[in-house]
Amino acid sequence: MRKRNEEPTVESAEYDPLTQPRFGSPQDVQSAIIELKSIFKDVQTDPEVILPYGFSENSYHQSAPHSVVVSVHSTEDVVKIVNIARKYRIPLTVFAGGTSLEGHFGGYKSGSICIDMSGMDKILEIHQDDSDLVCQAGARWEDINHTLEEQGIPLFFPLDPGPGAAIGGMIATGCSGTNAVKYGTAKGEWFLNLTVVLPNGEVIKTRRRAHKSSAGFDITKIFIGAEGTLGIVTEATLKLAPLVPTRVAVAQFKDVEHAVSAVQEILHSPSNMNIQCVELIDDNMIKAINDSGEIPRKFAVKDSLFIKIQGSETAIAEAAKIVKKIVDKHGASGWDFGSSDEGAKALWHARKVCLWSSIASVPGSRAWTTDVCVPPSKLPELVRETKEDMRQSNVLGTIVGHVGDGNFHAILLFRSDEELENVRGAVHRLVERALRMDGTCTGEHGVGLGKKEYLVEELGPGTVEVMKTIKRAVDPLGLLNPGKLYPDEDTRWKKK
Ligand SMILES: Cc1cc2nc3c(=O)[nH]c(=O)nc-3n(C[C@H](O)[C@H](O)[C@H](O)COP(=O)(O)OP(=O)(O)OC[C@H]3O[C@@H](n4cnc5c(N)ncnc54)[C@H](O)[C@@H]3O)c2cc1C
């Protein structure tokens, strides 16, 4: 029989960190808290103070609260907490910006330690000549871009998920955002090197600062999208992009299908080089934005495209001419062009207030934000069928999407358990529709608690089993963020 603190190996027949984890007792949780308090100054256990570290107003998930929240300031702090979690077998979850939408940072029922990364928000080095920087994992993408702007450095970090998101959370969720058409996602090459505390307390660096490397397979990528289940990222080297003048155009259409088919043509035209973002905002969302009071003007209530065009002034003018011709061909009725920096920012602000405006449009509601993604040519059909489904099943909501990538968000609203069940059905049908079209259940938000049930169907049992094998090998005690990402049932793939 193995002794209590002896770590099981992946081969141990009687122990599986995914299906049969054995976590510490309530007494062990209390012992861990006493030890944390003896080492750290900022250790919170007041239920009211720690509630937001395991719960989000923007998510429909109900998670257990954490038992304790500890603020960290260095990689060494994180190592100490990991060692305490191992000693007492207490689940460990990181909280970064708290903007994720699938219950990613919720607590664990038998007790859990939450690491608050907000004290690790420093930019450590800026290498302007190399277009990269090194920062701590609690640094927020907006603050990084603000600092670069303040210092007059004409570079920026182009991944733009929710306002307030921090680098560690962005890595863990494999995020993207409106800029993905031009700059790709977190799964591209924007994260060059990560410092990671592994579940055994060891600190590794995944790469060096070189902008490319063929030294073996890409360990950095194993942590991107791992949702804090394989290691805790404490520092990251980010690649930066040059700041380019940008303008915004808004075109309005008679229906979503016309809008989305215009996108296909725009992205296949010579204007493609200058397109930074193409966002769809449906008529319901336009109304919600108009009614929100968040913007100083009103848009016609129609399905609309918001398009960011970048380049030199001449290139922008050329590209805008091509885009205008294409949207006209697809029956656009309105055309707005922010031909100055201020004009562009004012138009784009409308895109930024979508989630809050949508929730405010139905008083007392909460939102279930979906994020399926399909091959771009399938998008018009998917959006049309989804709108029709929402209408037929009486689901209230809005649609906003990164349509240039084939990705969109149906923001489905509910005010009661009954409405929640109705929304659940609509979400399930939406995901099934996307999978039928060779798409994914999640283009950018990640799996968390909410999409575990779709992984085997989407990826196949063999691929899911490779993920689980990596988890078992790296985290044999199953301490890091248990309950998230990996499907619940034992889908271990057995080759016949
Ligand atoms: C209004 C709004 C708009 C949004 N728009 C987009 C969008 O356009 N695109 C998009 O991709 N997402 C979007 N999101 C979702 C969200 O912003 C992203 O998922 C984001 O990447 C989460 O980052 P975070 O710092 O808030 O992470 P958190 O919510 O704090 O954590 C997310 C997960 O990462 C883990 N984690 C955090 N830090 C670390 C670390 N240092 N090491 C290991 N694991 C860690 C956590 O444990 C958790 O599992 C939006 C959200 C909102 C509210």
The ligand as an SDF file (V2000), in Angstrom:
LIG
                    3D

 53 58  0  0  0  0  0  0  0  0999 V2000
  -17.3420   41.1110  -22.2470 C   0  0  0  0  0  0  0  0  0  0  0  0
  -16.4980   39.9100  -22.5670 C   0  0  0  0  0  0  0  0  0  0  0  0
  -16.0250   39.7740  -23.8500 C   0  0  0  0  0  0  0  0  0  0  0  0
  -15.2340   38.6610  -24.1770 C   0  0  0  0  0  0  0  0  0  0  0  0
  -14.7460   38.5660  -25.4380 N   0  0  0  0  0  0  0  0  0  0  0  0
  -13.9040   37.5570  -25.7490 C   0  0  0  0  0  0  0  0  0  0  0  0
  -13.3250   37.4620  -27.0550 C   0  0  0  0  0  0  0  0  0  0  0  0
  -13.6010   38.2640  -27.9390 O   0  0  0  0  0  0  0  0  0  0  0  0
  -12.4510   36.4520  -27.2880 N   0  0  0  0  0  0  0  0  0  0  0  0
  -12.1240   35.5250  -26.3300 C   0  0  0  0  0  0  0  0  0  0  0  0
  -11.2980   34.6440  -26.5870 O   0  0  0  0  0  0  0  0  0  0  0  0
  -12.6790   35.5850  -25.0960 N   0  0  0  0  0  0  0  0  0  0  0  0
  -13.5420   36.5690  -24.7790 C   0  0  0  0  0  0  0  0  0  0  0  0
  -14.0790   36.6330  -23.5300 N   0  0  0  0  0  0  0  0  0  0  0  0
  -13.7320   35.5890  -22.5340 C   0  0  0  0  0  0  0  0  0  0  0  0
  -12.5060   35.9050  -21.6700 C   0  0  0  0  0  0  0  0  0  0  0  0
  -12.1670   37.2680  -21.7140 O   0  0  0  0  0  0  0  0  0  0  0  0
  -11.3080   35.0410  -22.0940 C   0  0  0  0  0  0  0  0  0  0  0  0
  -11.6140   33.6790  -21.8820 O   0  0  0  0  0  0  0  0  0  0  0  0
  -10.0040   35.3810  -21.3650 C   0  0  0  0  0  0  0  0  0  0  0  0
   -8.9400   34.7740  -22.0680 O   0  0  0  0  0  0  0  0  0  0  0  0
   -9.9650   34.9510  -19.9130 C   0  0  0  0  0  0  0  0  0  0  0  0
   -8.8510   35.5650  -19.2760 O   0  0  0  0  0  0  0  0  0  0  0  0
   -8.8920   35.9100  -17.7120 P   0  0  0  0  0  0  0  0  0  0  0  0
   -7.6090   36.5640  -17.3710 O   0  0  0  0  0  0  0  0  0  0  0  0
  -10.1010   36.6590  -17.3770 O   0  0  0  0  0  0  0  0  0  0  0  0
   -8.9090   34.4450  -17.1010 O   0  0  0  0  0  0  0  0  0  0  0  0
   -9.7260   33.8830  -15.8530 P   0  0  0  0  0  0  0  0  0  0  0  0
  -11.1750   33.9730  -16.1250 O   0  0  0  0  0  0  0  0  0  0  0  0
   -9.2380   34.4820  -14.5960 O   0  0  0  0  0  0  0  0  0  0  0  0
   -9.2610   32.3630  -15.9050 O   0  0  0  0  0  0  0  0  0  0  0  0
   -9.5260   31.5630  -17.0020 C   0  0  0  0  0  0  0  0  0  0  0  0
   -8.8730   30.2050  -16.8240 C   0  0  0  0  0  0  0  0  0  0  0  0
   -7.4680   30.3580  -16.8840 O   0  0  0  0  0  0  0  0  0  0  0  0
   -6.8440   29.7890  -15.7410 C   0  0  0  0  0  0  0  0  0  0  0  0
   -5.6720   30.6120  -15.4560 N   0  0  0  0  0  0  0  0  0  0  0  0
   -5.6560   31.9380  -15.2140 C   0  0  0  0  0  0  0  0  0  0  0  0
   -4.4050   32.3590  -15.0150 N   0  0  0  0  0  0  0  0  0  0  0  0
   -3.6110   31.2710  -15.1370 C   0  0  0  0  0  0  0  0  0  0  0  0
   -2.2070   31.0730  -15.0150 C   0  0  0  0  0  0  0  0  0  0  0  0
   -1.3920   32.0750  -14.7160 N   0  0  0  0  0  0  0  0  0  0  0  0
   -1.7220   29.8280  -15.1880 N   0  0  0  0  0  0  0  0  0  0  0  0
   -2.5530   28.7870  -15.4790 C   0  0  0  0  0  0  0  0  0  0  0  0
   -3.8910   28.9280  -15.5810 N   0  0  0  0  0  0  0  0  0  0  0  0
   -4.4000   30.1600  -15.4220 C   0  0  0  0  0  0  0  0  0  0  0  0
   -7.9150   29.8690  -14.6770 C   0  0  0  0  0  0  0  0  0  0  0  0
   -7.6870   28.9340  -13.6490 O   0  0  0  0  0  0  0  0  0  0  0  0
   -9.1420   29.5560  -15.4760 C   0  0  0  0  0  0  0  0  0  0  0  0
   -9.2400   28.1640  -15.6620 O   0  0  0  0  0  0  0  0  0  0  0  0
  -14.9140   37.6890  -23.1780 C   0  0  0  0  0  0  0  0  0  0  0  0
  -15.4170   37.8450  -21.8840 C   0  0  0  0  0  0  0  0  0  0  0  0
  -16.2090   38.9290  -21.5750 C   0  0  0  0  0  0  0  0  0  0  0  0
  -16.7200   39.0640  -20.1620 C   0  0  0  0  0  0  0  0  0  0  0  0
  1  2  1  0
  2  3  1  0
  2 52  2  0
  3  4  2  0
  4  5  1  0
  4 50  1  0
  5  6  2  0
  6  7  1  0
  6 13  1  0
  7  8  2  0
  7  9  1  0
  9 10  1  0
 10 11  2  0
 10 12  1  0
 12 13  2  0
 13 14  1  0
 14 15  1  0
 14 50  1  0
 15 16  1  0
 16 17  1  0
 16 18  1  0
 18 19  1  0
 18 20  1  0
 20 21  1  0
 20 22  1  0
 22 23  1  0
 23 24  1  0
 24 25  2  0
 24 26  1  0
 24 27  1  0
 27 28  1  0
 28 29  2  0
 28 30  1  0
 28 31  1  0
 31 32  1  0
 32 33  1  0
 33 34  1  0
 33 48  1  0
 34 35  1  0
 35 36  1  0
 35 46  1  0
 36 37  1  0
 36 45  1  0
 37 38  2  0
 38 39  1  0
 39 40  1  0
 39 45  2  0
 40 41  1  0
 40 42  2  0
 42 43  1  0
 43 44  2  0
 44 45  1  0
 46 47  1  0
 46 48  1  0
 48 49  1  0
 50 51  2  0
 51 52  1  0
 52 53  1  0
M  END
$$$$
